[in-house]
Amino acid sequence: MRVHAAEYNLYFLFAIIIYILTQFESNKALIIQRKLHKCFSSCPSVCTLLDFTKENITHLKTSDFNCFLQLRLLNLSHNLIGELDCSVFKFNPSLEYLDISNNRLHTIKCHSLQYIKNIKRMDLSYNNFKTMDFCSEFTALSQLKHLGLSSKKIQKDSFINIASMDLDFVFLGIENEIEYENGSLQFLNTNKLHINLQPNLSLASSYLLSDALDTSMTLEVSGAQCDVHCDYFTKSFFTINKNSKVVNLIISNSTMPGNEMLKIIPPIWDSSVEHLHIKMFRLIKEFKYVKMDFTHHSIKSFTLEYFTNDVFFFQGTHPFNIFAEMLVENVTFSNAGMIHFFCPPVPSIVRFLNLPSNRITDEIFLNCSSLNELELLNLQNNKLEQMSKISSMTLKMKNLKHLDLSKNGLHIDNEKQCNWMDSLVFLNLSESGLTNSVFGCLPINLQILDLSKNQISSIPIEVKNFVSLKELHLASNRLTDIPDCHNIGNNLGVLKVDENFINLPPKEFLQNCEYVQYLSAGQNPFQCNCDLREFVKMGVMFPKRLVGWPESYKCADPENVKGIFLQDFHLSEISCNTSLFLGVVLGTIFVVSIIVVSACFYFDVPWYIRMLFRWFRTKHRLRNVNQQDIQNDKLFHAFISYSQEDSDWVKNMLLPNLERKDGSIKICHHERHFIPGKAIIENIIDCIEKSFKSIFVLSPNFIQSDWCHYELYFAQHTLFGKNSNNLILILLDPIPQYSIPNKYNKLRSIMKHRTYLEWPKEKGKHALFWANLREAIHVNLSIKEEDMADPEITIT
């Protein structure tokens, strides 16, 4: 029983483990599918690109894509999709790119291809297709230009149905154990065929490569890997001949011994191939020099880039001499790790030699006289240093026109002269750490000179005149001024000084550089002031002459205009022209002065000034003079102020009752005591100052008179001050408060705070009125003998 119980427990535990694993896989698949639908849940209709690489997607549904109406690119590579049903894209009529490579496809539903009629690129490579049989429905994809394929078996029937399709590019991924029927590839109609091989394939792949050489104009073969022998790769090239279809041959991403690579050179050289391009190639084990005959060939260009050489020991002749012996017009060795390039042993036909991004030194081509046909030499990004050696190198290159020495650590030795070939018209010295001294080591027949991204601060005045120079590139240096074109040459048409330290282009620029058709001076720290106006004017008037105008031209200083486009920076003529500014200021001052002086005389301002002076002088005198002395200077008991409309009452009633024959009260009356020829206000002030009291006859007529108001104001503020009792108010006729204008607020205030005498209408009360008035006026008046004369005599 115990044994059975133990077995039962073991079986139960095993069942639980199986259940957990099953549930885990089920949940994993569910999570993956939910993840896909979660990606689709937002579903923006304007989305044009979807990338679901490596999302473990197993199958697709129409609902996943039905709202992506403008979808153009869909990447579903590296998933687990087993069947392609294009009906899921029925709502995506704009779909142009479909990448479903590296999945588990084994079936394509041909009838569903009608839903992707606008497809232009389709990648079906690296799936589980046993055979690559294209059904007739593929011909409906009339816009298809790029096609990716792979299969374990390729036969003639595979491509018959798409033979009529005009393709631009076909990628064919070769499986490890491929079955290939000779002649199958020739049914493909494509401009370029790219075959990606697997390491150590069988000889069957060599038949495939042989057919590939006669399938398209451009053939790229990648992925060739071998350690010793590469027969599956090299034997296929022995079938190539001058009647083959391939013209452009590319060998990429491959690794093999050097001698295996050299096996394919002779047959390629004597074939239909015109352009041979080897890239991302790794050389291993051995690499020996082999004498080859390059006399008969059709090769026009040979390119070797991203070349890795793992062979470091060579016996006898260096194998790189093979490249120097090639009779090709266009040769390129880029990123090949070359330390030296050998001089061809016989006169070479090479015209264009590109050697960028290597480790070549100054010793290259010294005393080399076999490059007479060379027109272009590119030594960019190498280990060159001495300009004098490089210039000497060119002396035997009689046809050299274009020389690129950029991105080298060059320096000038002032003790050594630079001698260049006269044929040189283009020289690129950018990014080489050069200073102003470079201008003493330049060929004089240059037409285009590139000195961008160096340390140049100015062009020396003693520099030679480059009579042929048409373009000068000085961008990204340390210039503070635009160079004087007179020192450069009269044929200069293009001048580039972008990204320097130019604050203010010189005013003479427009005159000195009148022949320059295109000036590129953007991204400089321009100082926006008056001196920049002529330069801005040129940009506004000739925007095509300033390259990058207006986007690249902004103010950097002062701070308040920083970042503003130069075309939006404006200063008035008067703010920049000192003479005009002084003229305007002085003219304005003169005109204002004339207006002020005229206004002063028109409004009698001098008189007002004198009155104010007299006013303040009187006030000052009153502060320092004894009150008794002031009273001794008084000549009158009272001064009478009234409206001319009330003159009858004053003359017939007031004066007779106050001035009796006894002379006890002396009244100052303007008709008797105002001095002729003297200003009215002066007479008023004099009379008020010489009187103890001021009598104001108030009536509706009084408030209508400005002179009465002036007299009231002066009387209140003279002599004893506004708080004294020198004012006597007689209300001749009632004056309602509301009828007093606002400008007479002084009168309103006085009537509110001072007691006044009201003229009675009943005759019986007149005696009391006169008695009260005489009592208010009564003051002891000390009159000097000379002032005792009759007042009427005073005005005669």
LINTA-V766857 format. One record per residue. RES is the residue in one letter. PSI is psi in degrees with one decimal (NA if undefined). NEAR is the number of other C-alpha atoms within 10 Angstrom. D_LAST is the distance of its C-alpha to the last C-alpha in Angstrom with 1 decimal. Layout:
res=<RES,RES>
psi=<PSI,PSI>
near=<NEAR,NEAR>
d_last=<D_LAST,D_LAST>
//
This chain:
res=<M,R,V,H,A,A,E,Y,N,L,Y,F,L,F,A,I,I,I,Y,I,L,T,Q,F,E,S,N,K,A,L,I,I,Q,R,K,L,H,K,C,F,S,S,C,P,S,V,C,T,L,L,D,F,T,K,E,N,I,T,H,L,K,T,S,D,F,N,C,F,L,Q,L,R,L,L,N,L,S,H,N,L,I,G,E,L,D,C,S,V,F,K,F,N,P,S,L,E,Y,L,D,I,S,N,N,R,L,H,T,I,K,C,H,S,L,Q,Y,I,K,N,I,K,R,M,D,L,S,Y,N,N,F,K,T,M,D,F,C,S,E,F,T,A,L,S,Q,L,K,H,L,G,L,S,S,K,K,I,Q,K,D,S,F,I,N,I,A,S,M,D,L,D,F,V,F,L,G,I,E,N,E,I,E,Y,E,N,G,S,L,Q,F,L,N,T,N,K,L,H,I,N,L,Q,P,N,L,S,L,A,S,S,Y,L,L,S,D,A,L,D,T,S,M,T,L,E,V,S,G,A,Q,C,D,V,H,C,D,Y,F,T,K,S,F,F,T,I,N,K,N,S,K,V,V,N,L,I,I,S,N,S,T,M,P,G,N,E,M,L,K,I,I,P,P,I,W,D,S,S,V,E,H,L,H,I,K,M,F,R,L,I,K,E,F,K,Y,V,K,M,D,F,T,H,H,S,I,K,S,F,T,L,E,Y,F,T,N,D,V,F,F,F,Q,G,T,H,P,F,N,I,F,A,E,M,L,V,E,N,V,T,F,S,N,A,G,M,I,H,F,F,C,P,P,V,P,S,I,V,R,F,L,N,L,P,S,N,R,I,T,D,E,I,F,L,N,C,S,S,L,N,E,L,E,L,L,N,L,Q,N,N,K,L,E,Q,M,S,K,I,S,S,M,T,L,K,M,K,N,L,K,H,L,D,L,S,K,N,G,L,H,I,D,N,E,K,Q,C,N,W,M,D,S,L,V,F,L,N,L,S,E,S,G,L,T,N,S,V,F,G,C,L,P,I,N,L,Q,I,L,D,L,S,K,N,Q,I,S,S,I,P,I,E,V,K,N,F,V,S,L,K,E,L,H,L,A,S,N,R,L,T,D,I,P,D,C,H,N,I,G,N,N,L,G,V,L,K,V,D,E,N,F,I,N,L,P,P,K,E,F,L,Q,N,C,E,Y,V,Q,Y,L,S,A,G,Q,N,P,F,Q,C,N,C,D,L,R,E,F,V,K,M,G,V,M,F,P,K,R,L,V,G,W,P,E,S,Y,K,C,A,D,P,E,N,V,K,G,I,F,L,Q,D,F,H,L,S,E,I,S,C,N,T,S,L,F,L,G,V,V,L,G,T,I,F,V,V,S,I,I,V,V,S,A,C,F,Y,F,D,V,P,W,Y,I,R,M,L,F,R,W,F,R,T,K,H,R,L,R,N,V,N,Q,Q,D,I,Q,N,D,K,L,F,H,A,F,I,S,Y,S,Q,E,D,S,D,W,V,K,N,M,L,L,P,N,L,E,R,K,D,G,S,I,K,I,C,H,H,E,R,H,F,I,P,G,K,A,I,I,E,N,I,I,D,C,I,E,K,S,F,K,S,I,F,V,L,S,P,N,F,I,Q,S,D,W,C,H,Y,E,L,Y,F,A,Q,H,T,L,F,G,K,N,S,N,N,L,I,L,I,L,L,D,P,I,P,Q,Y,S,I,P,N,K,Y,N,K,L,R,S,I,M,K,H,R,T,Y,L,E,W,P,K,E,K,G,K,H,A,L,F,W,A,N,L,R,E,A,I,H,V,N,L,S,I,K,E,E,D,M,A,D,P,E,I,T,I,T>
psi=<-38.5,-36.9,-45.5,-38.0,-40.0,-42.5,-40.1,-43.6,-37.4,-45.0,-39.7,-42.7,-41.5,-40.0,-38.7,-42.3,-44.5,-41.9,-42.7,-44.1,-40.6,-45.0,-35.6,-45.9,-40.0,-45.0,-36.3,-45.7,-39.4,-41.5,-42.2,-45.8,-38.9,-36.3,-42.4,-48.0,-29.1,-37.0,-33.4,-9.4,-39.7,-41.7,63.1,128.1,-21.9,0.0,132.5,-11.1,132.8,131.6,109.8,46.9,136.3,48.2,6.2,36.7,134.3,-34.8,163.1,151.9,154.7,-37.1,-18.7,-24.7,1.1,-15.4,-2.6,72.6,-23.6,18.6,128.6,-32.0,128.8,121.3,111.2,24.5,157.2,52.5,-158.7,27.7,131.6,-23.1,138.4,109.0,103.7,-4.6,-16.8,-14.0,21.6,-22.6,15.1,66.9,-16.2,3.3,123.2,-26.9,124.5,114.0,109.9,31.5,162.5,48.4,-152.9,33.3,134.2,-12.5,139.9,123.3,102.7,-37.2,-18.1,-5.7,-17.9,-18.3,-5.0,46.2,-23.9,9.8,136.9,-30.0,127.9,126.1,112.8,15.6,156.0,59.6,-161.4,32.4,127.3,-40.4,151.1,83.3,112.6,123.4,166.3,-21.4,-17.7,-25.0,-16.9,-16.6,70.8,-21.1,1.6,125.9,-29.0,127.3,129.7,130.3,158.8,147.8,157.8,-16.0,126.9,125.7,172.6,-33.1,-13.0,-39.8,8.9,-41.5,-15.0,12.7,-28.0,-9.3,133.2,98.3,149.8,-34.7,134.3,126.4,129.4,109.2,117.8,131.6,164.8,-48.8,78.0,143.3,123.2,132.1,125.0,138.3,-0.1,-40.2,-22.2,-7.1,-10.3,134.9,92.1,150.6,-35.9,135.5,125.5,117.1,123.0,115.2,162.4,154.9,140.2,55.9,166.6,171.2,-14.8,-31.2,-25.6,-34.2,-38.2,-43.0,-35.5,-42.9,-34.6,-32.3,-15.2,24.0,-42.6,164.5,-34.2,127.3,128.0,127.0,122.2,160.7,12.3,121.6,125.4,152.9,-36.0,-66.9,140.4,49.6,-38.2,-21.9,-47.1,-35.5,-29.5,-28.7,-11.3,-13.8,-9.2,145.1,-175.6,-15.3,0.8,160.7,-28.4,134.3,-39.4,115.7,126.2,125.9,118.2,157.5,54.4,157.8,127.3,162.7,153.1,-40.5,-28.2,-38.4,-39.0,-20.0,-30.5,-11.6,-51.5,-47.9,-35.6,-38.7,-29.7,57.6,-164.6,-8.8,129.7,-26.8,115.6,124.3,115.7,122.1,152.9,55.0,133.4,125.1,127.2,166.8,-97.9,151.2,103.4,150.5,133.7,127.2,126.6,153.8,109.1,17.3,-50.5,114.0,163.4,2.4,128.1,-27.9,142.4,126.0,130.1,112.9,152.5,55.6,129.4,123.5,110.3,8.0,117.5,-6.2,125.3,139.6,139.4,-144.2,135.5,130.6,-21.0,-10.7,-23.0,-41.5,-33.9,-25.8,-8.9,132.3,81.3,141.2,-34.2,114.3,133.9,127.3,101.6,132.8,44.0,0.6,24.1,133.3,-29.2,149.3,123.1,148.7,130.8,137.0,-22.7,162.0,126.6,151.9,3.0,130.7,-31.0,113.2,112.6,118.1,48.6,156.2,51.8,-155.7,37.4,140.6,-175.1,-13.7,-4.0,134.0,21.9,130.5,29.6,118.5,15.8,10.5,48.0,-23.6,-3.4,126.0,-32.2,129.7,118.7,110.1,32.8,140.7,57.0,-151.1,35.0,147.7,-54.1,119.3,-33.4,-40.2,-40.4,-40.1,-38.7,-32.2,-34.6,-13.2,-24.2,9.0,85.8,-25.5,11.1,124.5,-33.1,120.9,123.7,111.3,20.0,158.0,40.4,154.2,70.9,150.9,159.4,128.0,107.2,-19.2,-11.3,136.4,153.7,122.5,113.5,157.0,133.9,-19.3,-11.4,123.7,-17.9,128.5,122.8,113.4,25.6,152.9,47.9,8.4,26.0,153.0,-166.4,-23.9,-13.8,-25.9,-11.8,2.3,55.2,145.7,143.1,-11.1,13.6,145.5,-31.6,124.6,122.4,110.9,29.0,152.3,51.9,-157.5,34.1,128.5,-23.0,164.5,117.9,145.1,-33.6,8.9,150.0,152.1,115.3,89.9,-24.2,-4.9,126.2,-30.3,133.4,120.2,113.7,27.1,150.7,50.1,-150.1,31.0,140.1,-10.2,154.5,129.5,152.0,115.0,-22.2,-30.0,-9.4,-52.3,148.9,-7.6,5.2,122.7,-24.5,126.1,122.1,117.7,36.3,154.3,50.1,-151.2,39.2,116.8,-48.8,107.3,136.6,147.5,-26.3,-1.6,-45.5,-31.8,-44.4,-27.6,41.5,-21.1,-11.3,118.4,-31.1,119.7,124.5,105.0,26.1,171.0,36.7,152.7,75.3,135.8,109.4,101.9,-166.9,-32.7,-13.9,-4.1,-39.5,-38.4,-42.6,-39.2,-38.0,-40.3,-37.8,-40.6,-34.8,70.0,-28.4,-20.3,-32.0,106.8,129.3,5.2,135.5,-3.2,-34.4,3.9,105.8,155.5,138.6,-17.2,144.1,174.8,-32.2,-14.0,12.6,131.4,-6.3,137.7,143.1,-33.5,-18.9,2.2,121.8,136.9,137.6,157.7,-36.4,-30.2,-14.9,-17.6,106.2,-42.5,-44.4,-39.1,-46.6,-39.6,-43.8,-43.6,-49.3,-38.9,-41.6,-43.0,-41.4,-46.3,-44.3,-39.2,-43.9,-43.4,-42.9,-45.5,-43.5,-42.5,-37.9,-44.9,-34.6,-41.8,12.7,40.4,-38.7,-38.3,-41.6,-35.8,-42.7,-38.4,-41.9,-41.1,-43.2,-37.6,-53.2,-34.4,-40.0,-43.6,-43.7,-39.4,-38.2,-29.0,-27.6,-3.1,142.0,140.9,-31.5,-36.9,-35.4,-43.5,-31.4,-21.2,-2.0,140.2,-19.4,152.3,-36.0,152.3,134.8,129.0,128.1,166.8,146.8,-24.9,-21.9,17.0,-31.8,-44.2,-38.7,-46.9,-37.1,-24.2,-52.7,-54.8,-45.0,-35.7,-21.3,-44.4,91.0,171.8,-17.3,-11.5,22.7,-25.8,125.9,124.2,135.2,113.7,135.2,-30.3,-21.2,-32.1,-7.1,129.5,124.6,142.5,-12.4,147.0,146.8,-45.4,-35.8,-41.5,-41.2,-48.2,-41.8,-45.4,-39.4,-40.8,-27.7,6.1,143.2,-40.1,162.8,119.9,127.3,120.7,104.7,136.7,169.7,-28.3,-31.7,-43.8,-9.2,-4.9,122.9,-36.2,-37.8,-38.5,-42.0,-43.5,-40.0,-42.3,-46.4,-39.5,-36.4,-30.6,0.9,173.9,-101.6,3.6,169.0,-14.0,0.1,172.6,39.8,-2.3,132.2,121.1,128.2,118.7,98.2,-46.1,146.6,141.2,107.7,143.8,-37.2,-19.0,-10.0,121.0,157.3,-30.2,-13.1,39.7,-23.9,-42.7,-41.7,-40.3,-40.8,-43.3,-25.9,-32.1,-7.4,150.5,136.4,157.7,131.7,126.2,117.8,143.6,-25.9,133.2,-26.1,-19.4,-1.1,-39.0,-42.8,-38.7,-46.3,-34.2,-44.3,-38.8,-42.5,-35.9,-38.3,-28.9,-25.7,118.3,142.1,115.5,118.6,110.9,127.9,157.6,-38.0,-14.8,4.4,1.5,161.4,130.6,-31.6,-28.2,-24.9,-33.0,2.4,NA>
near=<6,7,8,9,10,11,12,12,12,12,12,12,12,12,12,12,12,12,11,12,12,12,12,12,11,12,12,13,15,12,13,16,18,13,15,19,17,12,13,17,11,9,16,13,13,11,14,16,14,15,12,15,17,14,16,21,22,16,14,20,13,15,12,17,19,17,19,23,20,17,24,20,19,19,17,23,24,20,20,19,21,18,16,20,19,19,18,18,25,17,19,22,17,18,25,19,21,20,20,25,23,21,23,19,21,16,14,16,13,15,14,16,21,17,20,25,18,19,22,19,19,20,22,24,23,23,24,17,19,15,16,17,18,16,16,12,15,17,18,16,18,14,17,23,18,19,21,20,19,26,24,19,18,23,17,15,14,19,20,18,17,21,16,12,18,16,21,15,21,24,19,21,22,24,19,14,14,18,18,19,15,15,17,19,26,19,17,22,20,21,17,21,27,20,22,18,22,17,15,17,21,16,14,15,23,19,19,24,23,21,21,27,28,22,24,25,19,22,25,19,21,22,18,22,20,19,13,14,14,21,17,20,25,19,17,20,21,14,17,23,18,16,10,19,20,25,21,20,22,17,20,21,18,19,21,20,22,21,18,20,15,17,17,17,15,15,18,23,24,19,23,24,27,19,21,20,16,21,21,17,22,19,19,19,15,17,23,18,17,14,11,12,13,17,12,10,20,19,23,15,20,21,16,20,20,18,19,17,18,14,15,9,10,12,9,7,12,14,16,15,17,18,16,18,20,21,25,24,17,19,23,18,24,22,20,21,19,20,14,16,17,16,20,21,13,12,15,20,17,23,19,20,21,19,27,25,22,19,17,20,19,17,15,17,21,15,13,18,19,18,23,17,17,21,19,20,20,21,25,25,22,24,18,24,17,19,23,20,18,22,17,18,21,26,19,18,23,17,19,24,20,19,21,21,25,25,22,23,17,21,17,20,14,12,7,12,15,19,18,21,20,17,18,23,20,21,20,21,24,23,22,23,19,22,19,15,17,20,17,15,19,19,22,18,18,22,20,20,20,20,26,25,22,20,18,22,17,18,19,15,12,9,16,15,16,20,16,17,22,20,20,21,21,29,24,22,24,19,22,17,18,24,22,18,20,17,17,21,18,19,18,24,17,19,24,22,26,24,21,23,19,21,19,20,19,17,13,12,17,15,11,16,22,14,15,18,15,18,21,21,23,23,21,22,20,22,21,25,15,15,14,19,21,16,17,21,13,13,19,17,9,13,15,13,17,22,21,16,21,17,13,17,25,24,24,20,16,12,10,9,16,15,15,16,18,26,17,12,15,12,12,9,12,13,10,14,12,11,10,13,14,12,13,13,12,12,12,12,12,12,12,12,12,12,11,12,14,13,12,14,11,10,11,11,14,13,15,13,11,12,15,12,12,14,16,12,12,14,16,11,12,17,11,8,10,10,12,8,10,16,17,14,16,20,21,23,21,26,25,21,27,24,20,12,13,16,14,10,13,19,12,10,12,16,16,11,16,18,14,11,8,6,9,14,20,19,24,23,18,15,10,14,19,19,16,11,7,9,11,14,16,16,17,21,19,14,25,27,23,21,25,26,25,27,22,23,26,25,19,18,17,22,20,14,14,12,17,20,19,15,20,21,15,19,27,21,14,18,22,18,14,14,9,11,14,21,24,21,19,18,18,20,16,11,15,9,11,8,9,15,12,10,10,14,11,14,18,15,10,15,15,11,8,11,12,16,16,15,16,14,10,7,9,9,11,13,11,12,16,17,13,13,19,16,10,14,22,15,16,13,18,13,13,12,7,6,11,9,10,8,15,10,9,12,12,9>
d_last=<166.0,163.8,164.3,163.3,160.3,159.2,159.7,157.7,154.8,154.9,154.8,152.0,149.9,150.6,149.6,146.3,145.5,146.3,144.1,141.1,141.4,141.6,138.6,136.7,137.4,136.6,133.3,132.5,132.9,130.9,128.1,128.1,128.0,125.2,123.2,123.5,122.4,119.5,118.3,118.5,116.8,113.2,114.2,111.0,111.5,109.5,111.7,113.4,115.3,117.7,119.5,122.3,124.3,126.7,126.0,129.7,129.3,132.7,132.0,129.2,128.2,126.2,123.8,122.9,121.2,120.4,116.6,116.1,115.6,114.0,116.4,117.3,118.8,121.3,123.0,126.0,127.9,129.9,130.7,133.8,133.7,137.2,136.6,134.0,133.2,130.3,129.7,127.5,125.0,125.0,121.3,120.3,120.4,118.2,120.5,121.1,122.3,125.0,126.5,129.4,131.3,133.2,134.1,137.5,137.5,141.0,140.2,137.7,137.6,137.5,136.6,133.3,132.1,130.6,127.7,126.5,126.6,123.3,124.6,124.2,125.3,128.2,129.9,133.2,134.6,136.5,137.7,141.2,142.2,145.9,145.6,142.6,143.4,140.5,141.0,140.1,136.9,135.2,134.9,132.2,129.9,128.9,125.7,127.6,127.2,127.8,130.9,132.3,136.0,138.8,142.3,145.7,147.4,146.3,148.5,148.2,147.5,144.5,142.1,143.6,141.3,138.1,139.4,137.3,134.1,131.9,130.7,128.4,129.6,132.6,133.1,136.7,137.4,141.0,142.9,145.4,148.5,147.7,150.1,149.2,150.9,150.7,148.4,146.4,143.0,143.3,142.5,138.9,136.4,133.5,131.4,131.5,134.2,133.7,136.8,136.6,139.9,141.3,143.0,146.6,147.2,150.6,151.6,150.7,147.1,148.0,149.1,145.8,143.9,146.0,145.0,141.4,141.4,142.1,139.9,136.2,134.2,132.7,134.8,133.7,136.4,135.3,137.0,140.0,141.4,144.6,145.9,148.7,149.6,147.3,149.9,148.4,145.2,146.4,149.4,147.2,145.5,148.8,148.8,145.5,145.6,143.6,144.1,142.7,139.5,137.5,134.9,132.6,134.5,132.8,134.7,132.7,132.9,136.4,138.5,141.7,143.4,142.2,145.5,145.5,142.1,143.4,146.2,143.8,142.0,144.7,145.3,141.6,141.0,143.5,142.4,139.7,137.2,134.2,131.9,133.3,131.0,132.3,129.9,130.1,133.5,135.3,138.0,140.7,143.9,144.8,143.1,145.1,144.4,146.2,146.4,145.3,145.2,141.8,142.5,143.1,140.3,137.7,135.4,131.8,130.1,131.3,129.1,129.9,127.2,127.2,130.5,132.1,134.9,137.1,139.5,138.7,141.9,142.9,146.1,146.3,143.7,140.5,140.6,136.9,138.2,139.2,135.6,134.9,137.9,136.8,136.1,133.1,129.8,127.6,128.4,126.4,127.2,124.4,124.5,128.1,127.9,128.9,128.7,129.8,130.5,133.3,133.0,135.2,138.4,138.3,135.4,133.7,132.3,129.7,126.2,124.3,125.0,123.1,123.7,120.7,120.7,123.8,124.3,124.7,123.8,122.9,126.6,126.8,127.9,127.8,129.9,130.6,131.2,132.7,129.4,128.6,127.8,125.4,122.0,120.5,121.0,119.4,119.6,116.9,117.0,119.8,120.2,119.0,117.1,117.1,115.3,117.2,120.6,119.4,118.1,121.4,123.2,121.6,122.7,126.1,124.7,124.1,122.8,120.7,117.3,116.3,116.3,115.1,114.9,112.4,112.7,114.5,113.6,113.0,111.8,111.3,113.1,111.0,114.1,116.0,115.1,115.0,117.1,116.9,118.7,116.6,117.4,115.4,112.5,111.8,111.4,110.6,109.7,107.7,108.0,109.7,107.4,106.4,103.5,101.6,104.7,106.4,104.7,106.8,110.0,109.5,111.3,109.1,110.4,109.3,107.7,107.1,106.4,105.9,104.6,103.2,103.2,103.5,101.5,99.7,96.2,95.6,97.4,97.8,96.2,99.5,101.3,103.4,102.1,103.9,104.0,106.0,104.3,103.1,102.6,101.5,101.5,99.6,98.8,98.9,98.4,95.7,93.6,89.9,89.1,90.6,92.9,91.9,94.1,94.2,96.4,98.7,99.4,97.9,100.4,99.2,98.7,98.8,97.1,97.4,95.3,95.2,94.9,93.7,90.7,88.4,84.7,82.9,84.9,83.9,81.4,84.0,86.6,85.8,86.3,89.2,91.1,90.4,94.2,94.5,95.0,95.4,93.6,94.5,92.0,91.7,91.8,89.8,87.0,84.1,80.7,78.2,75.2,73.6,76.6,78.9,77.0,79.1,82.3,81.1,80.1,83.6,85.1,83.0,83.7,87.3,88.7,92.3,91.8,91.0,94.1,93.4,89.8,87.9,90.0,90.9,87.5,85.2,82.5,83.6,80.3,77.6,78.5,76.1,77.8,81.3,83.9,81.7,83.3,81.9,81.3,78.9,76.9,73.7,70.9,67.9,67.4,64.1,65.8,68.5,66.6,64.5,62.8,61.9,60.8,58.5,57.1,56.3,54.7,52.6,51.7,50.7,48.6,46.8,46.2,45.0,42.7,41.2,40.8,39.2,36.7,35.8,35.4,33.2,30.8,31.1,30.4,27.8,30.3,28.9,25.6,27.9,29.8,26.8,25.8,29.4,29.5,26.5,28.0,31.4,29.9,28.1,31.4,33.3,31.1,31.5,35.2,35.3,32.7,33.7,32.3,31.4,29.2,27.4,26.8,25.5,22.6,21.4,18.0,18.6,21.7,21.3,19.6,20.3,21.9,23.1,24.2,22.1,25.3,24.9,21.3,22.7,24.6,21.8,19.3,22.2,24.4,23.2,19.9,21.2,24.4,22.9,20.0,21.9,21.0,22.9,20.3,23.2,21.6,18.1,17.4,15.4,14.3,13.4,11.2,8.9,9.8,10.8,9.4,9.4,12.7,14.4,17.4,17.5,20.3,18.7,15.8,18.5,20.6,17.9,17.1,20.9,21.8,19.4,20.9,24.4,25.0,24.2,24.8,26.1,26.8,30.0,31.4,33.3,30.0,28.8,31.7,31.1,27.7,27.9,24.4,25.3,28.4,26.6,24.3,27.5,29.3,26.7,26.4,30.2,30.7,28.0,28.1,31.3,33.0,34.2,36.6,34.1,32.9,29.2,29.3,29.2,30.5,30.2,32.7,31.3,34.2,37.3,37.5,41.1,41.7,43.4,40.4,38.3,38.7,40.4,37.4,35.6,38.4,35.9,34.7,38.3,39.2,36.4,37.3,40.9,40.6,37.6,37.5,34.8,33.9,35.0,33.2,36.1,36.8,38.6,36.4,38.7,37.6,33.8,33.9,35.7,33.2,30.2,32.2,33.2,29.7,28.4,31.4,30.7,27.1,28.1,27.7,27.5,24.0,24.0,20.5,20.1,19.0,16.0,14.9,15.5,12.2,10.7,9.4,6.9,5.4,5.7,3.8,0.0>
//
